[in-house]
Amino acid sequence: MNTDENCQNYTEKKYIRFKDLRSVKQPDIHGDKVQDLKDQLNDGKHQQKKQGVSLMQFLRTELTRGYQLENDEERFSARREKIYSFMKIPREVEKFMIYGFLQCVDSFLFVYTFLPLRFMMALWTVVTRPLRYCLGKDKNNLKVGEQHLRPAEICDLLKGIVVISCWAVTWKVDTSMMYHLVKSQSVIKLYIFYNMLEVGDRLFSSFGQDTIDALLWTATEPRSKRKTRSQHLGTIPHLMFAGTYVLLHSILVLFQATTLNVAINSSNKALLTIMMSNNFVELKGSVFKKFDKNNLFQLSCADVRERFHLIMLLFAVNLQTMKEYAWKTERLADLLPDCIMLLLAEVLVDWVKHAFITRFNELRSTVYRDYTISLAYDMAQTRQENAFSDPSDLVARRMGFIPLPLGVAIGRVFCTTVTPSAKPANIILFLLAYLILIALRILNSVVILGKACDLILSHSKEPSDSTTSRKHSSTSSDIKNSNLATAMFSNSAVSLNNVCLNDAVLKEEVNDEKDNTGNVQ
């Protein structure tokens, strides 16, 4: 008997019935929806046995079936907020990109403006300070065991030697032969070659700043901490190694500019189309990966560096092409649409990539403001009187942007396009151009420093609850501290634990985790 009842119940559970839900009482939103619907539908099981289901009844039920979205208000509200956040991502990304781009501009212009002046001042010190020491004028000011040159002067001197030596070697490189060599290849070979150059550029950038930092630390290491010769190579081998790196990276950038020049000036534009489509292939390698806050910061900094690098390559292409066409404005009008298309494709890919990454990884759009604040703290730290390193070096650690190779390559292109001469008019124009670059660098520095001060001030005083106030109070005390650099970095000039959020920003996350752990316990 029990077996028959179980079989009958099993058969009734699998029986499918279509019914107009308008006749069914709507369940209470606060109750058990599934149980209420099950009870209401089971009320008509006896009627279901007597009356069959026709096709017309099924169609009428599907056409007139009713539903109410307010029964699941929280879920639909959350999805609407996700759409709004998705639409805000391009604006937030561009705010971060612009600020990071201006920092790259500041680091790049330093190579052409203040680095030559600091290099000449260091050379003057090398010549005059020993004479002053011999005459007894600097003996009282020089401490025991102290070098005749300050560490900053040694760094400026070494950077100037590397830049000048690499520029002199690249001057022997025939760019016209390089152009015809690249142009003679097929489209597929050029596409593969350009991808190889892009990969090589990223690999060079990954250890380039390590090479320069190793040279600067070896040359400026205090004598009390200096190791024996068997434990390190010495200053001269490090200088040769750094010079070799900058030279190879500069030649690679020249090849990139030449390949891009061939793609833009070709008649069929096939290579240019393939290169633009290569940006969209980048979405496949990044959108569907798992990202946390620090990993997304690495990707964002890499995108800033990539955008600035592309703009400088396009600038080099325009200079080379305008020289070949005798600086005719008609040719510039033909070049600009292709350059704008490349930039728009890069910007569009960045928008889509970051929008979907934040959506898939449940990250808020305000995360890019934290990234901008981290860069602001870096900028404030490098402008102190006793900073750990040069601003360009810190930007290189954060974004992977090494200004020296790109500066050598762009200088090589500029010298080939503008023929130098010793005429007084040309000298005056050169001095005016140099003064304009200095003015642009000063203006850019004032803008990014002012923005950094505003961001730090708003970050330290933004209103929040009591827990967040405690976190900001500790951050504010670090800002007011005269030794702000020590609070944010730990031996930054040597430790290359690069591309991560600033310690002042990460401190909030650590406090959040502690508070959450305490609440759970």
C-alpha positions in Angstrom: 0.0 0.0 0.0 2.8 2.4 0.9 4.5 1.5 -2.4 1.5 2.4 -4.4 1.1 5.7 -2.7 4.7 6.6 -3.2 4.4 5.7 -6.9 1.2 7.9 -7.2 2.9 10.8 -5.5 6.0 10.5 -7.7 3.7 10.5 -10.8 1.9 13.6 -9.6 5.1 15.5 -8.9 6.3 15.0 -12.5 2.9 16.0 -14.0 3.2 19.4 -15.9 0.3 21.8 -15.8 -0.1 25.2 -17.5 -2.3 27.7 -15.7 -3.0 31.4 -16.0 -1.1 33.0 -13.1 -3.6 35.9 -13.1 -6.0 33.6 -11.2 -3.3 32.7 -8.7 -2.9 34.9 -5.7 0.4 36.8 -5.6 2.7 35.5 -2.9 3.9 37.7 -0.1 7.3 39.2 -0.9 8.5 38.5 2.6 7.3 34.9 2.8 8.5 31.7 1.1 7.7 32.3 -2.5 8.4 28.8 -3.7 6.3 27.2 -1.0 3.4 29.6 -1.6 3.4 29.0 -5.3 3.6 25.2 -4.7 0.6 25.3 -2.3 -1.5 27.4 -4.7 -0.7 25.3 -7.7 -1.4 22.1 -5.8 -5.0 23.3 -5.0 -6.1 22.7 -8.6 -4.6 19.2 -9.0 -8.0 17.6 -8.9 -9.2 19.9 -11.6 -6.1 19.3 -13.5 -6.9 15.6 -13.8 -10.3 16.3 -15.1 -9.3 19.0 -17.6 -6.6 18.6 -20.2 -4.2 21.3 -21.6 -4.7 22.5 -25.2 -2.3 24.3 -27.5 -4.4 27.4 -27.6 -4.5 27.5 -23.8 -0.7 27.3 -23.7 -0.3 30.1 -26.2 -2.9 32.3 -24.4 -1.1 31.7 -21.1 2.3 32.7 -22.6 0.8 35.9 -24.2 -1.1 37.0 -21.1 1.2 35.8 -18.3 1.9 38.5 -15.8 4.8 39.2 -13.5 6.0 41.9 -11.1 9.7 43.0 -10.9 9.1 44.7 -7.6 9.1 41.3 -6.0 12.9 41.2 -6.5 13.7 44.8 -6.0 17.1 44.4 -4.5 18.5 42.3 -7.3 17.3 44.6 -10.1 18.5 47.7 -8.2 21.9 46.2 -7.9 22.0 45.4 -11.6 21.0 49.0 -12.4 23.8 50.3 -10.2 26.3 48.0 -12.1 25.2 49.5 -15.4 25.7 53.0 -14.0 29.1 52.1 -12.7 29.9 50.5 -16.1 29.1 53.8 -17.8 31.2 55.8 -15.3 34.4 53.8 -15.9 35.6 55.7 -19.1 35.4 59.0 -17.3 37.2 57.7 -14.2 39.8 55.9 -16.4 40.5 59.1 -18.4 41.0 61.1 -15.2 43.7 58.7 -14.1 45.2 58.4 -17.6 45.5 62.2 -17.9 47.2 62.6 -14.6 49.6 59.7 -15.3 50.2 61.0 -18.8 51.2 64.4 -17.4 53.7 62.7 -15.1 55.2 60.9 -18.1 55.5 64.2 -19.9 57.2 65.7 -16.9 59.7 62.8 -16.7 60.3 63.0 -20.5 60.9 66.7 -20.7 63.3 66.5 -17.8 65.7 64.7 -20.1 65.8 67.7 -22.5 65.5 70.6 -20.1 67.0 70.3 -16.6 69.2 67.2 -17.1 71.5 69.0 -19.5 71.8 71.9 -17.1 72.4 69.6 -14.1 75.0 67.7 -16.2 76.9 70.9 -17.0 76.8 72.0 -13.4 78.1 68.5 -12.3 80.9 68.9 -14.9 81.7 72.3 -13.6 81.9 70.9 -10.1 84.3 68.1 -11.2 86.6 70.8 -12.6 86.4 73.5 -9.9 85.9 71.6 -6.6 89.3 69.8 -6.7 91.0 73.2 -7.4 89.1 74.8 -4.5 90.0 71.9 -2.3 93.6 72.2 -3.2 93.5 76.0 -2.5 92.0 75.2 0.9 88.6 76.8 0.4 86.5 73.7 0.8 88.6 71.7 3.3 86.6 72.9 6.2 83.2 72.2 4.5 84.2 68.7 3.4 83.5 66.0 6.0 85.8 63.1 6.8 85.1 60.2 4.3 82.8 62.4 2.1 83.2 62.4 -1.6 84.1 65.5 -3.6 80.8 65.1 -5.5 77.4 64.8 -3.9 75.3 61.8 -4.8 72.8 63.9 -6.9 75.7 65.3 -8.9 77.1 61.8 -9.5 73.7 60.6 -10.7 73.3 63.6 -13.1 76.9 63.1 -14.4 76.3 59.4 -15.1 72.9 60.0 -16.7 74.4 62.6 -19.0 77.3 60.4 -20.0 74.9 57.5 -20.9 72.6 59.8 -22.9 75.4 61.5 -24.8 77.3 58.3 -25.6 74.1 56.5 -26.8 73.1 59.5 -28.9 76.5 59.6 -30.5 76.3 55.9 -31.4 72.7 56.1 -32.8 73.8 59.0 -34.9 75.7 56.5 -37.0 72.5 54.5 -37.6 71.1 55.1 -41.1 67.4 55.5 -40.7 66.8 55.7 -44.4 68.3 52.3 -44.9 66.3 51.1 -42.0 63.1 52.4 -43.6 63.8 50.7 -47.0 64.7 47.5 -45.2 61.4 47.4 -43.4 59.4 48.5 -46.4 60.7 45.7 -48.6 59.1 43.1 -46.3 55.7 41.6 -46.8 52.7 42.7 -44.7 52.6 39.5 -42.6 56.4 39.7 -41.8 56.0 43.4 -40.8 53.0 42.5 -38.5 55.1 39.7 -36.8 58.1 42.0 -36.7 56.1 44.8 -35.0 54.7 42.4 -32.4 58.2 41.2 -31.7 59.4 44.8 -31.2 56.5 45.5 -28.9 57.3 42.4 -26.8 61.0 43.4 -26.8 60.1 46.9 -25.7 58.1 45.6 -22.7 60.9 43.2 -21.7 63.5 46.0 -21.9 61.3 48.3 -19.8 60.9 45.6 -17.2 64.6 45.5 -16.2 65.7 48.9 -17.6 65.2 50.9 -14.4 66.8 48.1 -12.4 70.0 48.5 -14.5 70.0 52.3 -14.1 69.4 52.0 -10.3 72.2 49.5 -10.0 74.5 51.9 -11.7 73.5 54.9 -9.5 73.7 52.9 -6.3 77.1 51.4 -7.1 78.5 54.9 -7.8 76.9 56.6 -4.8 77.1 53.9 -2.2 78.8 55.2 1.0 82.3 54.0 1.6 81.3 52.6 5.0 78.7 50.3 3.4 80.7 49.6 0.2 81.3 45.9 -0.4 84.5 44.4 -1.7 85.3 44.3 -5.4 84.6 40.6 -5.6 81.0 41.2 -4.5 80.0 43.7 -7.1 81.4 44.7 -10.6 82.2 48.3 -9.9 81.1 51.6 -11.4 82.7 51.3 -14.8 81.2 47.8 -15.7 77.8 49.0 -14.5 78.1 52.2 -16.6 79.0 50.1 -19.7 76.1 47.7 -19.0 73.6 50.6 -18.6 74.9 52.3 -21.7 74.4 49.1 -23.7 70.9 48.7 -22.4 69.9 52.3 -23.3 71.5 51.9 -26.8 69.7 48.7 -27.6 66.4 50.1 -26.3 66.8 53.2 -28.3 67.5 51.3 -31.5 64.4 49.2 -30.8 62.3 52.3 -30.5 63.7 53.6 -33.8 62.7 50.3 -35.4 59.2 50.7 -33.9 58.9 54.2 -35.3 60.1 53.0 -38.7 57.6 50.2 -38.9 54.8 52.5 -37.9 56.0 54.9 -40.5 55.8 52.2 -43.2 52.3 51.2 -42.0 51.0 54.8 -42.2 52.7 55.8 -45.5 51.8 52.6 -47.4 49.3 52.8 -50.2 47.0 49.9 -49.2 46.9 50.6 -45.4 46.8 46.8 -44.8 49.4 46.8 -42.1 47.8 49.8 -40.4 44.5 48.0 -40.3 46.1 44.9 -38.9 47.9 46.9 -36.2 44.6 48.6 -35.2 42.9 45.2 -35.0 45.8 44.0 -32.8 44.5 46.5 -30.1 41.2 44.6 -29.9 43.0 41.3 -29.6 44.4 42.7 -26.4 40.9 42.5 -24.9 41.0 38.7 -25.0 44.2 38.5 -22.9 43.0 40.8 -20.1 39.2 41.0 -19.8 38.7 37.4 -18.7 41.5 37.3 -16.2 41.1 37.6 -12.4 42.2 41.1 -11.2 42.5 42.5 -7.7 43.1 46.2 -6.8 46.9 46.1 -7.1 46.9 44.1 -10.3 44.5 46.5 -11.9 46.8 49.3 -10.8 49.7 47.6 -12.7 47.6 47.3 -15.8 46.4 50.9 -15.6 50.0 52.2 -15.3 51.0 50.0 -18.2 48.2 51.5 -20.3 49.4 55.1 -19.4 52.9 54.2 -20.5 51.7 52.6 -23.7 49.6 55.6 -24.6 52.4 58.0 -24.1 54.8 55.8 -26.0 52.4 55.6 -29.0 52.0 59.3 -29.1 55.8 59.8 -29.1 56.1 57.2 -31.9 53.5 59.1 -33.9 55.3 62.3 -33.3 58.5 60.8 -34.7 56.6 59.4 -37.7 55.2 62.9 -38.5 58.7 64.5 -38.2 60.3 61.9 -40.6 57.4 62.1 -43.1 57.2 65.9 -43.2 60.9 66.1 -43.8 60.6 63.8 -46.8 57.8 65.9 -48.3 59.6 69.3 -47.7 57.3 70.2 -44.8 54.2 70.6 -46.9 50.9 71.1 -45.0 49.0 68.9 -47.5 50.9 65.8 -46.4 50.2 66.7 -42.7 46.5 66.7 -43.5 46.9 63.2 -44.9 48.8 61.9 -41.9 46.5 63.3 -39.2 43.5 61.0 -39.9 45.5 57.9 -39.6 47.2 59.0 -36.4 43.8 60.0 -34.9 42.4 56.6 -35.8 45.3 54.8 -34.1 44.8 56.9 -30.9 41.0 56.5 -30.9 41.4 52.7 -31.3 43.8 52.7 -28.3 41.4 54.9 -26.2 38.4 52.8 -27.1 40.1 49.5 -26.2 41.2 51.0 -22.9 37.6 52.0 -22.1 36.1 48.7 -22.9 38.9 46.7 -21.2 38.7 48.6 -17.9 34.9 48.6 -17.9 34.6 44.9 -18.2 37.5 44.2 -15.9 35.8 46.2 -13.1 32.5 44.6 -13.9 33.7 41.0 -13.8 35.9 41.5 -10.7 33.3 43.5 -8.7 35.4 46.6 -8.5 34.0 50.1 -8.0 34.6 53.0 -10.3 36.2 54.9 -7.4 39.2 52.6 -7.5 40.8 54.9 -10.1 40.6 57.8 -7.7 42.7 55.7 -5.3 45.2 55.1 -8.1 45.4 58.8 -8.8 45.9 59.6 -5.1 48.7 57.1 -5.0 50.4 58.9 -7.9 49.9 62.2 -6.1 51.7 60.9 -3.0 54.5 59.8 -5.2 54.8 63.2 -6.8 54.8 64.9 -3.4 57.4 62.5 -2.1 59.9 63.2 -5.0 59.7 67.0 -4.6 61.0 67.0 -1.0 64.3 68.5 -0.1 65.8 65.1 0.8 63.9 62.8 -1.7 65.0 59.3 -2.3 65.4 59.5 -6.1 64.7 61.7 -9.1 61.0 62.1 -10.1 61.7 60.5 -13.5 63.1 57.4 -11.7 60.0 57.0 -9.5 57.7 57.4 -12.5 59.7 54.7 -14.2 59.2 52.3 -11.3 55.5 52.9 -11.1 54.6 52.8 -14.8 57.5 51.1 -16.4 58.3 54.2 -18.5 62.1 54.7 -18.9 62.7 58.2 -20.3 66.3 57.8 -21.3 66.0 55.4 -24.3 62.9 57.2 -25.6 64.7 60.5 -25.2 67.7 59.3 -27.1 65.5 57.9 -30.0 63.4 61.1 -30.3 66.5 63.2 -30.2 68.0 61.2 -33.0 64.9 61.6 -35.1 64.7 65.3 -34.4 68.4 65.9 -35.3 67.9 64.1 -38.7 64.8 66.1 -39.5 66.2 69.5 -38.5 69.5 70.2 -40.1 71.8 72.0 -37.6 73.9 74.9 -38.7 76.1 77.5 -37.0 74.2 80.5 -38.3 73.2 83.1 -35.7 69.5 82.9 -36.6 69.5 79.1 -36.1 71.3 79.5 -32.7 68.7 82.0 -31.6 65.9 79.7 -32.7 67.5 76.8 -30.8 67.7 78.8 -27.7 64.1 80.0 -28.0 63.0 76.3 -28.5 64.9 75.3 -25.4 63.4 78.1 -23.3 59.9 77.0 -24.6 60.6 73.4 -23.5 61.7 74.7 -20.1 58.6 76.8 -19.8 56.4 73.8 -20.7 58.1 71.6 -18.2 57.7 74.1 -15.4 54.0 74.7 -16.3 53.4 70.9 -16.4 55.2 70.5 -13.0 53.1 73.2 -11.5 49.9 71.6 -12.7 50.6 68.1 -11.5 52.0 69.4 -8.2 48.9 71.5 -7.6 46.7 68.6 -8.5 48.7 66.4 -6.1 48.3 68.8 -3.3 44.5 69.0 -3.9 44.2 65.2 -4.0 46.3 64.7 -0.8 44.3 67.4 1.0 40.9 66.0 0.0 42.1 62.4 0.8 43.1 63.5 4.3 40.0 65.4 5.1 37.2 63.6 3.3 34.1 63.0 5.6 33.4 59.5 6.6 32.3 57.4 9.5 34.3 57.0 12.7 36.3 54.0 11.5 37.4 55.8 8.3 38.1 58.9 10.3 40.6 57.0 12.4 42.3 55.8 9.2 42.5 59.2 7.7 43.8 60.7 10.9 46.8 58.4 10.8 47.3 59.3 7.1 47.0 63.0 7.9 49.6 62.8 10.6 52.0 61.2 8.1 51.3 64.1 5.6 52.1 66.7 8.3 55.2 64.9 9.2 58.3 66.5 7.7 59.7 63.1 6.7 56.8 62.2 4.5 58.9 60.1 2.2 60.0 57.8 5.0 56.3 57.2 5.9 55.4 56.1 2.4 58.5 54.2 1.2 61.1 52.0 2.6 64.4 52.5 0.9 62.8 53.3 -2.4 66.0 54.1 -4.1 67.3 50.5 -3.7 64.3 48.3 -3.2 62.5 47.9 -6.6 59.3 46.5 -5.3 57.7 48.4 -8.1 54.2 49.0 -9.5 52.0 48.7 -6.4 49.8 51.2 -4.6 51.4 53.8 -2.4 51.7 52.8 1.3 49.5 55.7 2.3 46.7 54.2 0.2 47.4 50.6 1.2 47.3 51.6 4.9 43.6 52.0 4.6 43.0 48.6 3.2 45.1 47.0 6.0 43.0 48.9 8.6 39.8 47.8 6.9 40.9 44.1 7.1 41.8 44.5 10.8 38.4 46.1 11.6 36.5 43.5 9.7 38.4 40.7 11.5 37.7 42.3 14.8 34.0 42.6 14.0 33.8 39.0 12.9 35.5 37.8 16.1 
